[in-house]
Amino acid sequence: MANKNEKLTFIAKNIAKFRKQKKLSQTQLAIKLNISREHIAKIETGLRHPSLPLVIDIAETLNIEAKDLFDFK
């Protein structure tokens, strides 16, 4: 079973994976979310952890279910 830090890393990697699948740059996603590209970059590299409302916004923007970001495989 993954620990808390490992789970946060999976979420970060999943955000990057789904963003890339949708062929969006960090800048494009940031604009859609009305946040900075730097914030997205820090989330995707694990330097920052997104709030739950931001996770929901990211999922909606990427047109996926929020639960997909919590796939710890």
CHARMM internal coordinates of N, CA and C (Angstrom, degrees):
IC EDIT
DIST 1 N 1 CA 1.4571
DIST 1 CA 1 C 1.5290
ANGL 1 N 1 CA 1 C 109.48
DIST 1 C 2 N 1.3040
ANGL 1 CA 1 C 2 N 115.80
DIHE 1 N 1 CA 1 C 2 N 132.33
DIST 2 N 2 CA 1.4662
ANGL 1 C 2 N 2 CA 121.49
DIHE 1 CA 1 C 2 N 2 CA -178.23
DIST 2 CA 2 C 1.5284
ANGL 2 N 2 CA 2 C 110.24
DIHE 1 C 2 N 2 CA 2 C -71.35
DIST 2 C 3 N 1.3363
ANGL 2 CA 2 C 3 N 115.38
DIHE 2 N 2 CA 2 C 3 N 144.24
DIST 3 N 3 CA 1.4635
ANGL 2 C 3 N 3 CA 118.95
DIHE 2 CA 2 C 3 N 3 CA 176.25
DIST 3 CA 3 C 1.5356
ANGL 3 N 3 CA 3 C 109.50
DIHE 2 C 3 N 3 CA 3 C -84.97
DIST 3 C 4 N 1.3065
ANGL 3 CA 3 C 4 N 116.37
DIHE 3 N 3 CA 3 C 4 N 178.61
DIST 4 N 4 CA 1.4701
ANGL 3 C 4 N 4 CA 121.68
DIHE 3 CA 3 C 4 N 4 CA -175.04
DIST 4 CA 4 C 1.5298
ANGL 4 N 4 CA 4 C 111.75
DIHE 3 C 4 N 4 CA 4 C -57.15
DIST 4 C 5 N 1.3288
ANGL 4 CA 4 C 5 N 117.39
DIHE 4 N 4 CA 4 C 5 N -47.12
DIST 5 N 5 CA 1.4630
ANGL 4 C 5 N 5 CA 120.01
DIHE 4 CA 4 C 5 N 5 CA -178.11
DIST 5 CA 5 C 1.5188
ANGL 5 N 5 CA 5 C 111.67
DIHE 4 C 5 N 5 CA 5 C -65.23
DIST 5 C 6 N 1.3280
ANGL 5 CA 5 C 6 N 116.79
DIHE 5 N 5 CA 5 C 6 N -38.06
DIST 6 N 6 CA 1.4588
ANGL 5 C 6 N 6 CA 119.98
DIHE 5 CA 5 C 6 N 6 CA 177.50
DIST 6 CA 6 C 1.5282
ANGL 6 N 6 CA 6 C 110.82
DIHE 5 C 6 N 6 CA 6 C -65.03
DIST 6 C 7 N 1.3192
ANGL 6 CA 6 C 7 N 116.95
DIHE 6 N 6 CA 6 C 7 N -39.47
DIST 7 N 7 CA 1.4623
ANGL 6 C 7 N 7 CA 120.81
DIHE 6 CA 6 C 7 N 7 CA 178.41
DIST 7 CA 7 C 1.5216
ANGL 7 N 7 CA 7 C 111.08
DIHE 6 C 7 N 7 CA 7 C -64.48
DIST 7 C 8 N 1.3239
ANGL 7 CA 7 C 8 N 116.76
DIHE 7 N 7 CA 7 C 8 N -41.24
DIST 8 N 8 CA 1.4656
ANGL 7 C 8 N 8 CA 120.02
DIHE 7 CA 7 C 8 N 8 CA 177.95
DIST 8 CA 8 C 1.5270
ANGL 8 N 8 CA 8 C 110.67
DIHE 7 C 8 N 8 CA 8 C -64.22
DIST 8 C 9 N 1.3284
ANGL 8 CA 8 C 9 N 116.61
DIHE 8 N 8 CA 8 C 9 N -35.22
DIST 9 N 9 CA 1.4629
ANGL 8 C 9 N 9 CA 120.69
DIHE 8 CA 8 C 9 N 9 CA 177.02
DIST 9 CA 9 C 1.5270
ANGL 9 N 9 CA 9 C 110.51
DIHE 8 C 9 N 9 CA 9 C -66.19
DIST 9 C 10 N 1.3400
ANGL 9 CA 9 C 10 N 117.44
DIHE 9 N 9 CA 9 C 10 N -41.11
DIST 10 N 10 CA 1.4669
ANGL 9 C 10 N 10 CA 120.84
DIHE 9 CA 9 C 10 N 10 CA 177.02
DIST 10 CA 10 C 1.5264
ANGL 10 N 10 CA 10 C 110.71
DIHE 9 C 10 N 10 CA 10 C -60.72
DIST 10 C 11 N 1.3305
ANGL 10 CA 10 C 11 N 117.26
DIHE 10 N 10 CA 10 C 11 N -43.37
DIST 11 N 11 CA 1.4649
ANGL 10 C 11 N 11 CA 120.71
DIHE 10 CA 10 C 11 N 11 CA 179.54
DIST 11 CA 11 C 1.5234
ANGL 11 N 11 CA 11 C 109.69
DIHE 10 C 11 N 11 CA 11 C -60.90
DIST 11 C 12 N 1.3254
ANGL 11 CA 11 C 12 N 117.16
DIHE 11 N 11 CA 11 C 12 N -46.23
DIST 12 N 12 CA 1.4623
ANGL 11 C 12 N 12 CA 121.83
DIHE 11 CA 11 C 12 N 12 CA 179.61
DIST 12 CA 12 C 1.5322
ANGL 12 N 12 CA 12 C 110.73
DIHE 11 C 12 N 12 CA 12 C -59.19
DIST 12 C 13 N 1.3443
ANGL 12 CA 12 C 13 N 116.26
DIHE 12 N 12 CA 12 C 13 N -46.18
DIST 13 N 13 CA 1.4618
ANGL 12 C 13 N 13 CA 120.24
DIHE 12 CA 12 C 13 N 13 CA 179.98
DIST 13 CA 13 C 1.5221
ANGL 13 N 13 CA 13 C 111.14
DIHE 12 C 13 N 13 CA 13 C -65.72
DIST 13 C 14 N 1.3220
ANGL 13 CA 13 C 14 N 117.15
DIHE 13 N 13 CA 13 C 14 N -36.60
DIST 14 N 14 CA 1.4648
ANGL 13 C 14 N 14 CA 120.10
DIHE 13 CA 13 C 14 N 14 CA 179.07
DIST 14 CA 14 C 1.5234
ANGL 14 N 14 CA 14 C 111.44
DIHE 13 C 14 N 14 CA 14 C -67.20
DIST 14 C 15 N 1.3110
ANGL 14 CA 14 C 15 N 117.14
DIHE 14 N 14 CA 14 C 15 N -38.45
DIST 15 N 15 CA 1.4665
ANGL 14 C 15 N 15 CA 119.63
DIHE 14 CA 14 C 15 N 15 CA 176.86
DIST 15 CA 15 C 1.5230
ANGL 15 N 15 CA 15 C 109.35
DIHE 14 C 15 N 15 CA 15 C -59.90
DIST 15 C 16 N 1.3264
ANGL 15 CA 15 C 16 N 116.86
DIHE 15 N 15 CA 15 C 16 N -48.19
DIST 16 N 16 CA 1.4660
ANGL 15 C 16 N 16 CA 120.79
DIHE 15 CA 15 C 16 N 16 CA 179.33
DIST 16 CA 16 C 1.5246
ANGL 16 N 16 CA 16 C 110.87
DIHE 15 C 16 N 16 CA 16 C -62.47
DIST 16 C 17 N 1.3286
ANGL 16 CA 16 C 17 N 117.08
DIHE 16 N 16 CA 16 C 17 N -43.25
DIST 17 N 17 CA 1.4684
ANGL 16 C 17 N 17 CA 121.13
DIHE 16 CA 16 C 17 N 17 CA -178.85
DIST 17 CA 17 C 1.5200
ANGL 17 N 17 CA 17 C 111.24
DIHE 16 C 17 N 17 CA 17 C -60.21
DIST 17 C 18 N 1.3370
ANGL 17 CA 17 C 18 N 117.12
DIHE 17 N 17 CA 17 C 18 N -49.90
DIST 18 N 18 CA 1.4628
ANGL 17 C 18 N 18 CA 119.74
DIHE 17 CA 17 C 18 N 18 CA -177.91
DIST 18 CA 18 C 1.5252
ANGL 18 N 18 CA 18 C 111.29
DIHE 17 C 18 N 18 CA 18 C -69.05
DIST 18 C 19 N 1.3321
ANGL 18 CA 18 C 19 N 117.93
DIHE 18 N 18 CA 18 C 19 N -34.66
DIST 19 N 19 CA 1.4641
ANGL 18 C 19 N 19 CA 120.52
DIHE 18 CA 18 C 19 N 19 CA 176.86
DIST 19 CA 19 C 1.5253
ANGL 19 N 19 CA 19 C 110.00
DIHE 18 C 19 N 19 CA 19 C -61.07
DIST 19 C 20 N 1.3262
ANGL 19 CA 19 C 20 N 115.89
DIHE 19 N 19 CA 19 C 20 N -44.76
DIST 20 N 20 CA 1.4626
ANGL 19 C 20 N 20 CA 120.41
DIHE 19 CA 19 C 20 N 20 CA -179.63
DIST 20 CA 20 C 1.5251
ANGL 20 N 20 CA 20 C 111.21
DIHE 19 C 20 N 20 CA 20 C -67.63
DIST 20 C 21 N 1.3395
ANGL 20 CA 20 C 21 N 117.27
DIHE 20 N 20 CA 20 C 21 N -38.45
DIST 21 N 21 CA 1.4675
ANGL 20 C 21 N 21 CA 120.40
DIHE 20 CA 20 C 21 N 21 CA 177.37
DIST 21 CA 21 C 1.5219
ANGL 21 N 21 CA 21 C 111.32
DIHE 20 C 21 N 21 CA 21 C -60.37
DIST 21 C 22 N 1.3366
ANGL 21 CA 21 C 22 N 116.12
DIHE 21 N 21 CA 21 C 22 N -34.05
DIST 22 N 22 CA 1.4688
ANGL 21 C 22 N 22 CA 120.98
DIHE 21 CA 21 C 22 N 22 CA 179.11
DIST 22 CA 22 C 1.5189
ANGL 22 N 22 CA 22 C 111.64
DIHE 21 C 22 N 22 CA 22 C -84.38
DIST 22 C 23 N 1.3440
ANGL 22 CA 22 C 23 N 115.62
DIHE 22 N 22 CA 22 C 23 N 2.73
DIST 23 N 23 CA 1.4635
ANGL 22 C 23 N 23 CA 122.74
DIHE 22 CA 22 C 23 N 23 CA 178.11
DIST 23 CA 23 C 1.5344
ANGL 23 N 23 CA 23 C 112.17
DIHE 22 C 23 N 23 CA 23 C 58.71
DIST 23 C 24 N 1.3252
ANGL 23 CA 23 C 24 N 115.02
DIHE 23 N 23 CA 23 C 24 N 41.72
DIST 24 N 24 CA 1.4588
ANGL 23 C 24 N 24 CA 121.31
DIHE 23 CA 23 C 24 N 24 CA 176.59
DIST 24 CA 24 C 1.5250
ANGL 24 N 24 CA 24 C 109.30
DIHE 23 C 24 N 24 CA 24 C -108.70
DIST 24 C 25 N 1.3068
ANGL 24 CA 24 C 25 N 116.03
DIHE 24 N 24 CA 24 C 25 N 139.78
DIST 25 N 25 CA 1.4627
ANGL 24 C 25 N 25 CA 120.12
DIHE 24 CA 24 C 25 N 25 CA 172.17
DIST 25 CA 25 C 1.5246
ANGL 25 N 25 CA 25 C 108.31
DIHE 24 C 25 N 25 CA 25 C -80.38
DIST 25 C 26 N 1.3091
ANGL 25 CA 25 C 26 N 115.90
DIHE 25 N 25 CA 25 C 26 N 166.61
DIST 26 N 26 CA 1.4629
ANGL 25 C 26 N 26 CA 119.30
DIHE 25 CA 25 C 26 N 26 CA 175.24
DIST 26 CA 26 C 1.5277
ANGL 26 N 26 CA 26 C 109.78
DIHE 25 C 26 N 26 CA 26 C -59.75
DIST 26 C 27 N 1.3114
ANGL 26 CA 26 C 27 N 116.50
DIHE 26 N 26 CA 26 C 27 N -39.32
DIST 27 N 27 CA 1.4654
ANGL 26 C 27 N 27 CA 120.60
DIHE 26 CA 26 C 27 N 27 CA 179.60
DIST 27 CA 27 C 1.5249
ANGL 27 N 27 CA 27 C 111.20
DIHE 26 C 27 N 27 CA 27 C -62.82
DIST 27 C 28 N 1.3293
ANGL 27 CA 27 C 28 N 116.92
DIHE 27 N 27 CA 27 C 28 N -45.18
DIST 28 N 28 CA 1.4658
ANGL 27 C 28 N 28 CA 120.19
DIHE 27 CA 27 C 28 N 28 CA -179.83
DIST 28 CA 28 C 1.5312
ANGL 28 N 28 CA 28 C 111.13
DIHE 27 C 28 N 28 CA 28 C -62.37
DIST 28 C 29 N 1.3329
ANGL 28 CA 28 C 29 N 117.06
DIHE 28 N 28 CA 28 C 29 N -43.44
DIST 29 N 29 CA 1.4634
ANGL 28 C 29 N 29 CA 120.01
DIHE 28 CA 28 C 29 N 29 CA 178.42
DIST 29 CA 29 C 1.5256
ANGL 29 N 29 CA 29 C 110.45
DIHE 28 C 29 N 29 CA 29 C -64.62
DIST 29 C 30 N 1.3047
ANGL 29 CA 29 C 30 N 116.57
DIHE 29 N 29 CA 29 C 30 N -42.57
DIST 30 N 30 CA 1.4616
ANGL 29 C 30 N 30 CA 120.67
DIHE 29 CA 29 C 30 N 30 CA 179.93
DIST 30 CA 30 C 1.5270
ANGL 30 N 30 CA 30 C 111.23
DIHE 29 C 30 N 30 CA 30 C -60.37
DIST 30 C 31 N 1.3103
ANGL 30 CA 30 C 31 N 117.37
DIHE 30 N 30 CA 30 C 31 N -42.27
DIST 31 N 31 CA 1.4685
ANGL 30 C 31 N 31 CA 121.16
DIHE 30 CA 30 C 31 N 31 CA 179.34
DIST 31 CA 31 C 1.5208
ANGL 31 N 31 CA 31 C 109.73
DIHE 30 C 31 N 31 CA 31 C -62.11
DIST 31 C 32 N 1.3368
ANGL 31 CA 31 C 32 N 116.78
DIHE 31 N 31 CA 31 C 32 N -44.54
DIST 32 N 32 CA 1.4662
ANGL 31 C 32 N 32 CA 120.50
DIHE 31 CA 31 C 32 N 32 CA -179.93
DIST 32 CA 32 C 1.5274
ANGL 32 N 32 CA 32 C 111.64
DIHE 31 C 32 N 32 CA 32 C -63.16
DIST 32 C 33 N 1.3402
ANGL 32 CA 32 C 33 N 116.44
DIHE 32 N 32 CA 32 C 33 N -31.12
DIST 33 N 33 CA 1.4640
ANGL 32 C 33 N 33 CA 121.07
DIHE 32 CA 32 C 33 N 33 CA -178.68
DIST 33 CA 33 C 1.5298
ANGL 33 N 33 CA 33 C 112.90
DIHE 32 C 33 N 33 CA 33 C -92.85
DIST 33 C 34 N 1.3367
ANGL 33 CA 33 C 34 N 115.92
DIHE 33 N 33 CA 33 C 34 N -6.51
DIST 34 N 34 CA 1.4616
ANGL 33 C 34 N 34 CA 121.69
DIHE 33 CA 33 C 34 N 34 CA -177.91
DIST 34 CA 34 C 1.5354
ANGL 34 N 34 CA 34 C 111.92
DIHE 33 C 34 N 34 CA 34 C 60.60
DIST 34 C 35 N 1.3342
ANGL 34 CA 34 C 35 N 114.40
DIHE 34 N 34 CA 34 C 35 N 42.90
DIST 35 N 35 CA 1.4617
ANGL 34 C 35 N 35 CA 121.33
DIHE 34 CA 34 C 35 N 35 CA 173.89
DIST 35 CA 35 C 1.5256
ANGL 35 N 35 CA 35 C 107.26
DIHE 34 C 35 N 35 CA 35 C -132.74
DIST 35 C 36 N 1.3199
ANGL 35 CA 35 C 36 N 117.08
DIHE 35 N 35 CA 35 C 36 N 173.59
DIST 36 N 36 CA 1.4640
ANGL 35 C 36 N 36 CA 119.56
DIHE 35 CA 35 C 36 N 36 CA -177.81
DIST 36 CA 36 C 1.5234
ANGL 36 N 36 CA 36 C 111.70
DIHE 35 C 36 N 36 CA 36 C -81.14
DIST 36 C 37 N 1.3317
ANGL 36 CA 36 C 37 N 114.97
DIHE 36 N 36 CA 36 C 37 N 154.50
DIST 37 N 37 CA 1.4592
ANGL 36 C 37 N 37 CA 120.46
DIHE 36 CA 36 C 37 N 37 CA 175.36
DIST 37 CA 37 C 1.5181
ANGL 37 N 37 CA 37 C 110.00
DIHE 36 C 37 N 37 CA 37 C -62.19
DIST 37 C 38 N 1.3193
ANGL 37 CA 37 C 38 N 115.95
DIHE 37 N 37 CA 37 C 38 N -35.36
DIST 38 N 38 CA 1.4581
ANGL 37 C 38 N 38 CA 120.54
DIHE 37 CA 37 C 38 N 38 CA 179.47
DIST 38 CA 38 C 1.5296
ANGL 38 N 38 CA 38 C 111.15
DIHE 37 C 38 N 38 CA 38 C -61.87
DIST 38 C 39 N 1.3308
ANGL 38 CA 38 C 39 N 116.22
DIHE 38 N 38 CA 38 C 39 N -37.12
DIST 39 N 39 CA 1.4670
ANGL 38 C 39 N 39 CA 120.24
DIHE 38 CA 38 C 39 N 39 CA 178.90
DIST 39 CA 39 C 1.5320
ANGL 39 N 39 CA 39 C 109.70
DIHE 38 C 39 N 39 CA 39 C -64.26
DIST 39 C 40 N 1.3237
ANGL 39 CA 39 C 40 N 116.98
DIHE 39 N 39 CA 39 C 40 N -45.33
DIST 40 N 40 CA 1.4683
ANGL 39 C 40 N 40 CA 120.89
DIHE 39 CA 39 C 40 N 40 CA 177.50
DIST 40 CA 40 C 1.5267
ANGL 40 N 40 CA 40 C 109.86
DIHE 39 C 40 N 40 CA 40 C -60.67
DIST 40 C 41 N 1.3228
ANGL 40 CA 40 C 41 N 116.49
DIHE 40 N 40 CA 40 C 41 N -44.89
DIST 41 N 41 CA 1.4666
ANGL 40 C 41 N 41 CA 120.17
DIHE 40 CA 40 C 41 N 41 CA -179.71
DIST 41 CA 41 C 1.5248
ANGL 41 N 41 CA 41 C 110.90
DIHE 40 C 41 N 41 CA 41 C -59.52
DIST 41 C 42 N 1.3172
ANGL 41 CA 41 C 42 N 117.08
DIHE 41 N 41 CA 41 C 42 N -42.85
DIST 42 N 42 CA 1.4682
ANGL 41 C 42 N 42 CA 120.42
DIHE 41 CA 41 C 42 N 42 CA 179.90
DIST 42 CA 42 C 1.5242
ANGL 42 N 42 CA 42 C 111.38
DIHE 41 C 42 N 42 CA 42 C -67.71
DIST 42 C 43 N 1.3202
ANGL 42 CA 42 C 43 N 117.40
DIHE 42 N 42 CA 42 C 43 N -35.90
DIST 43 N 43 CA 1.4698
ANGL 42 C 43 N 43 CA 120.37
DIHE 42 CA 42 C 43 N 43 CA 176.34
DIST 43 CA 43 C 1.5277
ANGL 43 N 43 CA 43 C 109.40
DIHE 42 C 43 N 43 CA 43 C -64.59
DIST 43 C 44 N 1.3189
ANGL 43 CA 43 C 44 N 116.94
DIHE 43 N 43 CA 43 C 44 N -47.74
DIST 44 N 44 CA 1.4663
ANGL 43 C 44 N 44 CA 121.08
DIHE 43 CA 43 C 44 N 44 CA -176.58
DIST 44 CA 44 C 1.5243
ANGL 44 N 44 CA 44 C 112.88
DIHE 43 C 44 N 44 CA 44 C -67.29
DIST 44 C 45 N 1.3068
ANGL 44 CA 44 C 45 N 117.56
DIHE 44 N 44 CA 44 C 45 N -24.66
DIST 45 N 45 CA 1.4655
ANGL 44 C 45 N 45 CA 120.38
DIHE 44 CA 44 C 45 N 45 CA 178.26
DIST 45 CA 45 C 1.5226
ANGL 45 N 45 CA 45 C 112.45
DIHE 44 C 45 N 45 CA 45 C -96.99
DIST 45 C 46 N 1.3207
ANGL 45 CA 45 C 46 N 116.53
DIHE 45 N 45 CA 45 C 46 N 0.05
DIST 46 N 46 CA 1.4560
ANGL 45 C 46 N 46 CA 120.62
DIHE 45 CA 45 C 46 N 46 CA 176.77
DIST 46 CA 46 C 1.5154
ANGL 46 N 46 CA 46 C 115.35
DIHE 45 C 46 N 46 CA 46 C 83.17
DIST 46 C 47 N 1.3243
ANGL 46 CA 46 C 47 N 116.86
DIHE 46 N 46 CA 46 C 47 N 7.44
DIST 47 N 47 CA 1.4587
ANGL 46 C 47 N 47 CA 119.69
DIHE 46 CA 46 C 47 N 47 CA 178.99
DIST 47 CA 47 C 1.5300
ANGL 47 N 47 CA 47 C 112.43
DIHE 46 C 47 N 47 CA 47 C -77.12
DIST 47 C 48 N 1.3396
ANGL 47 CA 47 C 48 N 115.54
DIHE 47 N 47 CA 47 C 48 N -22.65
DIST 48 N 48 CA 1.4674
ANGL 47 C 48 N 48 CA 121.72
DIHE 47 CA 47 C 48 N 48 CA 176.17
DIST 48 CA 48 C 1.5150
ANGL 48 N 48 CA 48 C 107.31
DIHE 47 C 48 N 48 CA 48 C -134.59
DIST 48 C 49 N 1.3124
ANGL 48 CA 48 C 49 N 115.34
DIHE 48 N 48 CA 48 C 49 N 153.45
DIST 49 N 49 CA 1.4547
ANGL 48 C 49 N 49 CA 120.68
DIHE 48 CA 48 C 49 N 49 CA 178.51
DIST 49 CA 49 C 1.5240
ANGL 49 N 49 CA 49 C 108.62
DIHE 48 C 49 N 49 CA 49 C -114.04
DIST 49 C 50 N 1.3329
ANGL 49 CA 49 C 50 N 116.58
DIHE 49 N 49 CA 49 C 50 N 129.66
DIST 50 N 50 CA 1.4630
ANGL 49 C 50 N 50 CA 119.27
DIHE 49 CA 49 C 50 N 50 CA -177.62
DIST 50 CA 50 C 1.5340
ANGL 50 N 50 CA 50 C 111.03
DIHE 49 C 50 N 50 CA 50 C -72.61
DIST 50 C 51 N 1.3090
ANGL 50 CA 50 C 51 N 115.43
DIHE 50 N 50 CA 50 C 51 N 146.57
DIST 51 N 51 CA 1.4644
ANGL 50 C 51 N 51 CA 120.45
DIHE 50 CA 50 C 51 N 51 CA 173.82
DIST 51 CA 51 C 1.5276
ANGL 51 N 51 CA 51 C 108.23
DIHE 50 C 51 N 51 CA 51 C -70.41
DIST 51 C 52 N 1.3163
ANGL 51 CA 51 C 52 N 116.20
DIHE 51 N 51 CA 51 C 52 N 162.14
DIST 52 N 52 CA 1.4590
ANGL 51 C 52 N 52 CA 119.52
DIHE 51 CA 51 C 52 N 52 CA 178.56
DIST 52 CA 52 C 1.5263
ANGL 52 N 52 CA 52 C 111.76
DIHE 51 C 52 N 52 CA 52 C -60.29
DIST 52 C 53 N 1.3541
ANGL 52 CA 52 C 53 N 119.21
DIHE 52 N 52 CA 52 C 53 N -44.33
DIST 53 N 53 CA 1.4703
ANGL 52 C 53 N 53 CA 117.83
DIHE 52 CA 52 C 53 N 53 CA 176.40
DIST 53 CA 53 C 1.5318
ANGL 53 N 53 CA 53 C 112.88
DIHE 52 C 53 N 53 CA 53 C -58.81
DIST 53 C 54 N 1.3328
ANGL 53 CA 53 C 54 N 117.31
DIHE 53 N 53 CA 53 C 54 N -36.32
DIST 54 N 54 CA 1.4617
ANGL 53 C 54 N 54 CA 119.62
DIHE 53 CA 53 C 54 N 54 CA 178.48
DIST 54 CA 54 C 1.5311
ANGL 54 N 54 CA 54 C 110.54
DIHE 53 C 54 N 54 CA 54 C -69.70
DIST 54 C 55 N 1.3236
ANGL 54 CA 54 C 55 N 118.31
DIHE 54 N 54 CA 54 C 55 N -38.04
DIST 55 N 55 CA 1.4681
ANGL 54 C 55 N 55 CA 121.31
DIHE 54 CA 54 C 55 N 55 CA 176.16
DIST 55 CA 55 C 1.5219
ANGL 55 N 55 CA 55 C 109.65
DIHE 54 C 55 N 55 CA 55 C -58.07
DIST 55 C 56 N 1.3251
ANGL 55 CA 55 C 56 N 116.23
DIHE 55 N 55 CA 55 C 56 N -44.69
DIST 56 N 56 CA 1.4675
ANGL 55 C 56 N 56 CA 120.89
DIHE 55 CA 55 C 56 N 56 CA 179.15
DIST 56 CA 56 C 1.5226
ANGL 56 N 56 CA 56 C 110.09
DIHE 55 C 56 N 56 CA 56 C -63.12
DIST 56 C 57 N 1.3262
ANGL 56 CA 56 C 57 N 117.30
DIHE 56 N 56 CA 56 C 57 N -44.02
DIST 57 N 57 CA 1.4712
ANGL 56 C 57 N 57 CA 120.81
DIHE 56 CA 56 C 57 N 57 CA 178.35
DIST 57 CA 57 C 1.5257
ANGL 57 N 57 CA 57 C 111.62
DIHE 56 C 57 N 57 CA 57 C -62.81
DIST 57 C 58 N 1.3305
ANGL 57 CA 57 C 58 N 116.54
DIHE 57 N 57 CA 57 C 58 N -40.94
DIST 58 N 58 CA 1.4654
ANGL 57 C 58 N 58 CA 120.11
DIHE 57 CA 57 C 58 N 58 CA 178.53
DIST 58 CA 58 C 1.5203
ANGL 58 N 58 CA 58 C 109.83
DIHE 57 C 58 N 58 CA 58 C -61.69
DIST 58 C 59 N 1.3215
ANGL 58 CA 58 C 59 N 116.92
DIHE 58 N 58 CA 58 C 59 N -47.40
DIST 59 N 59 CA 1.4637
ANGL 58 C 59 N 59 CA 121.16
DIHE 58 CA 58 C 59 N 59 CA 179.88
DIST 59 CA 59 C 1.5213
ANGL 59 N 59 CA 59 C 110.94
DIHE 58 C 59 N 59 CA 59 C -59.38
DIST 59 C 60 N 1.3221
ANGL 59 CA 59 C 60 N 116.95
DIHE 59 N 59 CA 59 C 60 N -46.40
DIST 60 N 60 CA 1.4698
ANGL 59 C 60 N 60 CA 120.26
DIHE 59 CA 59 C 60 N 60 CA -179.95
DIST 60 CA 60 C 1.5224
ANGL 60 N 60 CA 60 C 110.94
DIHE 59 C 60 N 60 CA 60 C -62.85
DIST 60 C 61 N 1.3137
ANGL 60 CA 60 C 61 N 116.73
DIHE 60 N 60 CA 60 C 61 N -41.24
DIST 61 N 61 CA 1.4602
ANGL 60 C 61 N 61 CA 121.38
DIHE 60 CA 60 C 61 N 61 CA 179.85
DIST 61 CA 61 C 1.5320
ANGL 61 N 61 CA 61 C 111.13
DIHE 60 C 61 N 61 CA 61 C -65.07
DIST 61 C 62 N 1.3322
ANGL 61 CA 61 C 62 N 116.21
DIHE 61 N 61 CA 61 C 62 N -36.47
DIST 62 N 62 CA 1.4598
ANGL 61 C 62 N 62 CA 120.75
DIHE 61 CA 61 C 62 N 62 CA 179.50
DIST 62 CA 62 C 1.5295
ANGL 62 N 62 CA 62 C 112.07
DIHE 61 C 62 N 62 CA 62 C -85.88
DIST 62 C 63 N 1.3304
ANGL 62 CA 62 C 63 N 115.62
DIHE 62 N 62 CA 62 C 63 N -0.29
DIST 63 N 63 CA 1.4644
ANGL 62 C 63 N 63 CA 121.95
DIHE 62 CA 62 C 63 N 63 CA 179.06
DIST 63 CA 63 C 1.5351
ANGL 63 N 63 CA 63 C 112.06
DIHE 62 C 63 N 63 CA 63 C 58.28
DIST 63 C 64 N 1.3388
ANGL 63 CA 63 C 64 N 114.45
DIHE 63 N 63 CA 63 C 64 N 45.41
DIST 64 N 64 CA 1.4615
ANGL 63 C 64 N 64 CA 121.47
DIHE 63 CA 63 C 64 N 64 CA 176.32
DIST 64 CA 64 C 1.5229
ANGL 64 N 64 CA 64 C 107.88
DIHE 63 C 64 N 64 CA 64 C -130.23
DIST 64 C 65 N 1.3084
ANGL 64 CA 64 C 65 N 116.05
DIHE 64 N 64 CA 64 C 65 N 168.63
DIST 65 N 65 CA 1.4592
ANGL 64 C 65 N 65 CA 121.36
DIHE 64 CA 64 C 65 N 65 CA 174.04
DIST 65 CA 65 C 1.5200
ANGL 65 N 65 CA 65 C 108.94
DIHE 64 C 65 N 65 CA 65 C -78.47
DIST 65 C 66 N 1.3171
ANGL 65 CA 65 C 66 N 117.88
DIHE 65 N 65 CA 65 C 66 N 140.00
DIST 66 N 66 CA 1.4646
ANGL 65 C 66 N 66 CA 120.65
DIHE 65 CA 65 C 66 N 66 CA 178.76
DIST 66 CA 66 C 1.5208
ANGL 66 N 66 CA 66 C 111.01
DIHE 65 C 66 N 66 CA 66 C -56.49
DIST 66 C 67 N 1.3314
ANGL 66 CA 66 C 67 N 117.40
DIHE 66 N 66 CA 66 C 67 N -35.11
DIST 67 N 67 CA 1.4624
ANGL 66 C 67 N 67 CA 120.75
DIHE 66 CA 66 C 67 N 67 CA -179.37
DIST 67 CA 67 C 1.5237
ANGL 67 N 67 CA 67 C 111.76
DIHE 66 C 67 N 67 CA 67 C -60.06
DIST 67 C 68 N 1.3391
ANGL 67 CA 67 C 68 N 117.35
DIHE 67 N 67 CA 67 C 68 N -26.30
DIST 68 N 68 CA 1.4579
ANGL 67 C 68 N 68 CA 120.38
DIHE 67 CA 67 C 68 N 68 CA 179.51
DIST 68 CA 68 C 1.5293
ANGL 68 N 68 CA 68 C 111.76
DIHE 67 C 68 N 68 CA 68 C -63.89
DIST 68 C 69 N 1.3101
ANGL 68 CA 68 C 69 N 116.70
DIHE 68 N 68 CA 68 C 69 N -28.07
DIST 69 N 69 CA 1.4587
ANGL 68 C 69 N 69 CA 120.34
DIHE 68 CA 68 C 69 N 69 CA 178.62
DIST 69 CA 69 C 1.5227
ANGL 69 N 69 CA 69 C 111.82
DIHE 68 C 69 N 69 CA 69 C -74.10
DIST 69 C 70 N 1.3355
ANGL 69 CA 69 C 70 N 116.45
DIHE 69 N 69 CA 69 C 70 N -16.48
DIST 70 N 70 CA 1.4492
ANGL 69 C 70 N 70 CA 122.46
DIHE 69 CA 69 C 70 N 70 CA -178.70
DIST 70 CA 70 C 1.5259
ANGL 70 N 70 CA 70 C 112.16
DIHE 69 C 70 N 70 CA 70 C -101.12
DIST 70 C 71 N 1.3286
ANGL 70 CA 70 C 71 N 117.03
DIHE 70 N 70 CA 70 C 71 N 21.59
DIST 71 N 71 CA 1.4503
ANGL 70 C 71 N 71 CA 121.73
DIHE 70 CA 70 C 71 N 71 CA 177.22
DIST 71 CA 71 C 1.5228
ANGL 71 N 71 CA 71 C 107.78
DIHE 70 C 71 N 71 CA 71 C -79.85
DIST 71 C 72 N 1.3199
ANGL 71 CA 71 C 72 N 116.38
DIHE 71 N 71 CA 71 C 72 N 107.86
DIST 72 N 72 CA 1.4679
ANGL 71 C 72 N 72 CA 121.04
DIHE 71 CA 71 C 72 N 72 CA -173.24
DIST 72 CA 72 C 1.5246
ANGL 72 N 72 CA 72 C 113.53
DIHE 71 C 72 N 72 CA 72 C -93.56
DIST 72 C 73 N 1.3096
ANGL 72 CA 72 C 73 N 117.40
DIHE 72 N 72 CA 72 C 73 N 33.58
DIST 73 N 73 CA 1.4748
ANGL 72 C 73 N 73 CA 121.46
DIHE 72 CA 72 C 73 N 73 CA 179.34
DIST 73 CA 73 C 1.4986
ANGL 73 N 73 CA 73 C 110.46
DIHE 72 C 73 N 73 CA 73 C -90.85
END
COOR INIT
IC SEED 1 N 1 CA 1 C
IC BUILD
